């Protein structure tokens, strides 16, 4: 079951009322920065734990 356009609109209005239009860009920027650092950490961790492939 997918949300209708009215449900999406109500959620958007509630978010704007709770956070205010001025805070949303800062929140989205912080979220994007967190995602980037998470991806970088996963990439760094993945390379460090990757065992060397040995052929016998």
C-alpha positions as CSV (number, residue, x, y, z in Angstrom):
1,X,0.0,0.0,0.0
2,X,1.6,3.2,-1.1
3,X,0.9,6.6,0.5
4,X,-1.4,9.0,-1.3
5,X,-0.5,12.5,-2.3
6,X,-2.6,13.8,0.6
7,X,-0.7,11.7,3.2
8,X,2.6,12.9,1.8
9,X,1.4,16.5,1.9
10,X,0.3,16.2,5.5
11,X,3.6,14.8,6.5
12,X,5.5,17.6,4.7
13,X,3.3,20.2,6.5
14,X,3.9,18.6,9.9
15,X,7.7,18.5,9.3
16,X,7.7,22.2,8.3
17,X,5.6,23.1,11.4
18,X,7.9,21.1,13.7
19,X,11.3,22.1,12.4
20,X,10.5,25.4,10.6
21,X,11.6,26.2,7.0
22,X,14.9,27.7,8.2
23,X,16.2,24.6,10.0
24,X,15.5,22.1,7.2
25,X,18.5,22.9,5.0
26,X,20.8,22.6,8.0
27,X,19.2,19.3,9.0
28,X,19.5,17.9,5.5
29,X,23.2,19.1,5.3
30,X,24.0,17.4,8.6
31,X,22.2,14.2,7.4
32,X,24.2,14.2,4.1
33,X,27.4,14.8,6.0
34,X,26.6,11.8,8.3
35,X,25.9,9.6,5.3
36,X,29.1,10.6,3.6
37,X,31.2,9.9,6.7
38,X,29.4,6.5,7.2
39,X,30.2,5.5,3.6
40,X,33.8,6.6,4.0
41,X,34.1,4.6,7.3
42,X,32.6,1.5,5.6
43,X,35.0,1.8,2.7
44,X,38.0,2.2,5.1
45,X,36.9,-0.6,7.3
46,X,36.2,-2.9,4.4
47,X,39.7,-2.4,3.0
48,X,41.4,-3.0,6.3
49,X,39.5,-6.3,7.1
50,X,39.8,-7.7,3.6
51,X,42.0,-10.8,3.9
52,X,44.7,-11.2,1.2
53,X,43.8,-13.8,-1.4
54,X,46.2,-16.6,-1.3
55,X,46.4,-19.3,-4.0
56,X,47.9,-22.6,-3.0
